[in-house]
Structures are given as structure tokens and as C-alpha cells.
Amino acid sequence: MKEKLDRYFIRTVQHIHRVQSRMLQLVTKSRGLQFNASGEETFELDEDTCRQLMFNVMKHDQSKFNEIQFRPYVELTNYYHQRKVCGNKAYDYPKGVREKVDAAIQDHYHKENHHPERNKGLAKKMSFLELTEVCCDLQAMADEFKEGSCVGYFESVWLKKQSENFYDDWDWEVTKGFMYEIIKEFEKHDKSDLAKAKDAFQFIFDEAMLAHQFSNDLKRDKMLKIEDKARQAIIDIENI
């Protein structure tokens, strides 16, 4: 049981941090972004919107630690670990657990603002604030499994699964358009960040190779300077 609990705590907290990091990326690197829903509504990542997004995301998946969800989600996490990571396709929940997991999932849907399932059958739209957090959630999952952009999952799974949970066709089209724009922001920033990281590592390599061309008397001084620059390059990469 200890192993299952540890895995759940670690994986869940890491996921929450990934979601929050993606939101932080948006509010720092995409602040000022505007989305116009064909003249109906305009969403802008202005200061107050960014504040609200960060306020909301600090509570992301908090319900996974409430009394209803906690134990079932420990079992749910272990279920996917056994089947996907360990390759144990025959693994199933212990007797009586599946029903509790299903109930916990429904509780999660209705307590968290980033799950469209809670709107099913209701004349209620998801706000742009909520949809932004959905995108962060999807990208965080893609980050966890090293899939790059979440656009593949968004198109092949999420859109097919969620279309029935939106108010009407217009709401659905606006939702898709908005989410594509947010995902494009992730892709743009990741491409830029990767280029920065490559440039930093290339600099370290080039400087190290150059140092070998100096005599032994000069090499120590040169290497100390390289060390300082390399240390700064590493700091730059960590701040990406």
C-alpha cells in the first residue's frame, strides 16, 4: 500500500505543478494575447485575467485529496500504472473498487472547473478562463508522457469525447477555435525555448573545444571563465 500511496502523491502533485507551470508560461509569455469569437466575445490575457487564471489554477485538482476521491484515485492511478507502465494487461481493480472509482470520477468532474462533463445536459457554457485551464491540463499530460504538443490528443480523443458536453454548435465551434489558439501558444513558446536551450548547450561545447587550443598556462584561466559562463547558461535554461 505504501508504494501505491507514494506513487499517487508524487504523480498527482507533479501533474498539478505541470499544469500550474503551463499557466505561468501563458500569463508571462502570452500576456496581451487577444481572441475574438467572431465579434461575439473578446478574450484578452490582460493583467486581471492573468491574475484570475493563476488564482484558479492554484486550486487545480485539489479535490483529488478529498475523502470521496482520495482512495479511489489511488487505485485508479495504480490501475493505469500496472497496465501501461508494467504491461500487466490482465490487471483489474480489487473487488468492489471499480464502483468507488466511477463515483470518485463523477465527483471530480463536478468539483473541478476544467472538466466539461459537469455541464452535460445543462444550458451552461465553459468560460474562456476554464477552457484555458483545460488546455494547460491537456498539455501537462502531454508533457508527462513526453508527447510534445497536446494537439494530437486534443484532436483524436478530447474533441470526440467532449462535443456532447457543450451548450450548442456555436459554443462548440468557439470552444475549438479558442483552444487551438492556446495550444498554438504552447507550441510557439516550446519551439522558442528549445532553441534557447540548444544555443546554450552549443555555446558550452564551443567554448570547451576552444579551451583545448590554449597552452597549459592559459588553460586554467580560460576554463574558469568557461565555467562561469556555463553556470549562467544553465541558469538560463532552468528559467525557460
C-alpha positions as CSV (number, residue, x, y, z in Angstrom):
1,M,0.0,0.0,0.0
2,K,2.9,2.3,0.7
3,E,4.1,2.1,-2.8
4,K,0.7,2.9,-4.2
5,L,0.3,5.9,-1.9
6,D,3.7,7.3,-2.7
7,R,3.1,6.9,-6.4
8,Y,-0.2,8.7,-6.1
9,F,1.1,11.6,-4.1
10,I,4.1,12.1,-6.3
11,R,2.3,11.7,-9.6
12,T,-0.6,13.9,-8.7
13,V,1.4,16.7,-7.2
14,Q,3.8,16.6,-10.2
15,H,0.8,16.8,-12.5
16,I,-0.6,19.8,-10.6
17,H,2.8,21.5,-10.8
18,R,2.9,20.9,-14.6
19,V,-0.5,22.4,-15.1
20,Q,0.5,25.4,-13.0
21,S,3.8,25.8,-14.9
22,R,1.9,25.8,-18.2
23,M,-0.4,28.5,-16.9
24,L,2.5,30.5,-15.7
25,Q,4.0,30.2,-19.2
26,L,0.9,31.7,-20.6
27,V,0.5,34.6,-18.2
28,T,4.2,35.6,-18.5
29,K,4.9,34.9,-22.2
30,S,1.4,35.4,-23.8
31,R,0.1,38.3,-21.7
32,G,-1.7,40.6,-24.1
33,L,-3.0,37.8,-26.3
34,Q,-6.5,38.5,-27.7
35,F,-9.0,36.0,-29.0
36,N,-12.1,37.3,-30.9
37,A,-15.0,34.9,-31.2
38,S,-16.4,36.4,-34.4
39,G,-17.4,39.6,-32.8
40,E,-19.4,37.9,-30.0
41,E,-16.8,38.0,-27.3
42,T,-13.2,39.0,-26.9
43,F,-10.9,37.3,-24.5
44,E,-7.7,39.2,-23.6
45,L,-4.9,37.9,-21.4
46,D,-4.7,41.3,-19.6
47,E,-3.4,41.7,-16.0
48,D,-6.7,41.0,-14.3
49,T,-7.4,37.9,-16.4
50,C,-3.9,36.6,-15.7
51,R,-4.4,37.1,-12.0
52,Q,-7.7,35.2,-12.2
53,L,-6.1,32.4,-14.2
54,M,-3.4,31.9,-11.6
55,F,-5.9,32.2,-8.7
56,N,-7.9,29.4,-10.3
57,V,-5.0,27.1,-11.2
58,M,-3.6,27.2,-7.7
59,K,-6.7,25.0,-6.8
60,H,-6.3,22.7,-9.8
61,D,-7.2,19.0,-8.9
62,Q,-7.4,19.9,-5.2
63,S,-10.5,17.6,-5.0
64,K,-8.3,14.6,-5.7
65,F,-7.4,14.8,-2.0
66,N,-10.9,15.0,-0.6
67,E,-12.4,12.0,1.2
68,I,-14.6,10.9,-1.7
69,Q,-11.8,10.8,-4.3
70,F,-8.6,10.1,-2.5
71,R,-8.7,6.3,-2.0
72,P,-10.4,5.5,-5.3
73,Y,-7.9,7.7,-7.2
74,V,-5.0,5.9,-5.5
75,E,-6.5,2.7,-7.1
76,L,-7.1,4.4,-10.4
77,T,-3.5,5.6,-10.6
78,N,-2.3,2.2,-9.7
79,Y,-4.6,0.6,-12.3
80,Y,-3.0,2.6,-15.1
81,H,0.5,2.1,-13.7
82,Q,0.0,-1.7,-13.8
83,R,-1.5,-1.8,-17.3
84,K,0.5,0.9,-19.1
85,V,3.8,1.1,-17.3
86,C,4.2,-2.5,-16.1
87,G,2.5,-4.0,-19.1
88,N,0.2,-6.1,-17.0
89,K,-2.9,-6.0,-19.3
90,A,-4.7,-8.6,-17.1
91,Y,-4.6,-6.3,-14.0
92,D,-8.0,-5.3,-12.7
93,Y,-9.3,-3.4,-9.6
94,P,-9.8,-5.3,-6.4
95,K,-13.3,-6.5,-5.8
96,G,-15.7,-3.6,-5.1
97,V,-13.2,-0.8,-6.1
98,R,-14.4,-0.1,-9.6
99,E,-17.7,1.3,-8.4
100,K,-16.0,3.5,-6.0
101,V,-13.6,4.7,-8.7
102,D,-16.5,5.5,-11.0
103,A,-18.2,7.5,-8.2
104,A,-15.0,9.4,-7.5
105,I,-14.5,10.3,-11.1
106,Q,-18.0,11.8,-11.2
107,D,-17.3,13.7,-8.0
108,H,-14.1,15.0,-9.6
109,Y,-15.9,16.1,-12.8
110,H,-18.4,18.2,-10.8
111,K,-15.9,19.7,-8.4
112,E,-13.3,20.8,-10.9
113,N,-13.7,23.7,-13.3
114,H,-11.7,22.1,-16.1
115,H,-14.0,19.1,-16.9
116,P,-16.8,19.8,-19.4
117,E,-18.6,16.7,-18.2
118,R,-20.1,18.7,-15.3
119,N,-22.0,20.8,-17.9
120,K,-23.6,17.8,-19.6
121,G,-27.4,18.4,-20.0
122,L,-27.1,22.0,-18.8
123,A,-27.5,25.2,-20.8
124,K,-24.2,26.4,-19.5
125,K,-21.0,27.4,-21.3
126,M,-17.5,26.9,-20.2
127,S,-15.8,30.3,-19.8
128,F,-12.6,31.2,-21.6
129,L,-10.9,31.1,-18.1
130,E,-12.0,27.5,-17.7
131,L,-11.0,26.5,-21.2
132,T,-7.6,27.9,-20.7
133,E,-7.1,25.7,-17.7
134,V,-8.4,22.7,-19.8
135,C,-5.6,23.4,-22.3
136,C,-3.0,23.6,-19.5
137,D,-4.3,20.3,-18.2
138,L,-4.0,18.6,-21.6
139,Q,-0.5,20.0,-22.2
140,A,0.6,18.9,-18.8
141,M,-0.5,15.3,-19.6
142,A,1.5,15.5,-22.9
143,D,4.5,16.8,-21.0
144,E,4.3,13.9,-18.5
145,F,4.3,11.3,-21.3
146,K,6.8,13.3,-23.4
147,E,4.4,13.6,-26.3
148,G,5.4,17.1,-27.4
149,S,2.3,19.2,-28.3
150,C,-1.0,18.1,-26.9
151,V,-2.7,18.8,-30.2
152,G,-2.7,15.2,-31.2
153,Y,-4.6,14.1,-28.2
154,F,-6.8,17.1,-28.4
155,E,-7.9,16.2,-32.0
156,S,-8.0,12.4,-31.8
157,V,-9.5,12.0,-28.3
158,W,-10.6,15.1,-26.4
159,L,-12.8,16.6,-29.2
160,K,-14.5,13.4,-29.9
161,K,-15.2,12.7,-26.3
162,Q,-16.4,16.2,-25.2
163,S,-18.5,17.5,-28.1
164,E,-21.8,16.4,-26.4
165,N,-21.0,18.3,-23.2
166,F,-21.2,21.8,-24.8
167,Y,-24.2,24.0,-25.0
168,D,-24.8,24.2,-28.8
169,D,-22.9,24.0,-32.1
170,W,-21.9,27.7,-31.9
171,D,-20.5,27.2,-28.4
172,W,-18.6,24.2,-29.6
173,E,-17.1,25.9,-32.6
174,V,-15.9,28.9,-30.5
175,T,-14.5,26.4,-27.9
176,K,-12.5,24.6,-30.5
177,G,-11.2,27.8,-32.1
178,F,-10.1,29.2,-28.7
179,M,-8.4,26.0,-27.6
180,Y,-6.5,25.7,-30.8
181,E,-5.2,29.3,-30.2
182,I,-4.0,28.4,-26.7
183,I,-2.3,25.2,-27.8
184,K,-0.5,27.2,-30.6
185,E,0.8,29.4,-27.9
186,F,2.3,26.4,-26.1
187,E,3.9,25.2,-29.4
188,K,5.3,28.6,-30.1
189,H,6.9,29.1,-26.7
190,D,8.2,25.5,-26.6
191,K,9.9,26.0,-30.0
192,S,11.5,29.2,-28.8
193,D,12.6,27.7,-25.5
194,L,14.1,24.6,-27.2
195,A,16.1,26.9,-29.5
196,K,17.4,28.8,-26.4
197,A,18.4,25.6,-24.7
198,K,20.2,24.3,-27.9
199,D,22.0,27.6,-28.2
200,A,23.1,27.5,-24.6
201,F,24.5,24.0,-24.8
202,Q,26.2,24.7,-28.1
203,F,27.9,27.7,-26.5
204,I,29.2,25.4,-23.7
205,F,30.5,22.9,-26.2
206,D,32.2,25.5,-28.5
207,E,33.9,27.2,-25.5
208,A,35.2,23.9,-24.2
209,M,36.6,22.9,-27.6
210,L,38.2,26.3,-27.9
211,A,39.9,25.9,-24.5
212,H,41.9,23.0,-25.7
213,Q,43.6,25.2,-28.2
214,F,45.3,27.2,-25.4
215,S,48.6,26.4,-23.7
216,N,48.5,24.8,-20.3
217,D,49.4,28.1,-18.7
218,L,46.4,29.8,-20.2
219,K,44.0,26.8,-20.0
220,R,43.2,27.2,-16.3
221,D,42.2,30.8,-16.6
222,K,40.2,30.1,-19.7
223,M,38.4,27.2,-18.2
224,L,37.4,29.3,-15.1
225,K,35.8,31.8,-17.4
226,I,34.0,29.0,-19.3
227,E,32.8,27.6,-16.0
228,D,31.2,31.0,-15.1
229,K,29.6,31.3,-18.5
230,A,28.4,27.7,-18.4
231,R,26.9,28.2,-15.0
232,Q,25.0,31.2,-16.3
233,A,23.9,29.2,-19.3
234,I,22.5,26.5,-17.1
235,I,20.6,29.2,-15.0
236,D,19.1,30.5,-18.3
237,I,18.0,27.0,-19.3
238,E,16.4,26.4,-15.9
239,N,14.5,29.7,-16.2
240,I,13.0,28.7,-19.6
